[in-house]
Amino acid sequence: MHNENDVERVTQQMRASGVVPHMLVKLCEPNLEEENFSAKELIALAAGVAHARGVELRLGEDELIAATEKRNAGGGPRKGMASVLVALAQSPEHGPVRIAKPELADAMADKILEEIDDAEGRHDEVATRRPIVRWVIDVPLAAYRN
């Protein structure tokens, strides 16, 4: 596990301090974006954000994967594909468009919620494509129901 942004240490400190009682944490591998979305899907979501601003995002799946691999080949803290995507989108070669990671996260959440709605109660089908949905079904939702 690469532990993006030292999240494991931070969540352990929050639990120990009692700041967030009953805290449930899901550490995704390698991160939330890549565990739940392909490069192609991330690009499509970013392209939607860019389109809303009147900009065409010109970035291919292979190019994003290669850029992510290149960025992480030298060691040091791993940079997630979504972070690399956001950086690439700013270049004139690919846009340019400034997309904040929270905007991409909103688009991801909207996509997952749309899929859940379209599934008409068949959440397990969505969970096969989106592991975070499986976690929500199995952990916090189950705890809430009990």
Secondary structure, 3 states (H helix, E strand, C coil): CCCHHHHHHHHHHHHHHCCCCCCCCCCCCCCHHHHHCCHHHHHHHHHHHHHHCCCCCCCCHHHHHHHHHHHHCCCCCCCCHHHHHHHHHCCCCCCCCCCCHHHHHHHHHHHHHHHHHHCCCCHHHHHHHCHHHHHHHHCHHHHHHC
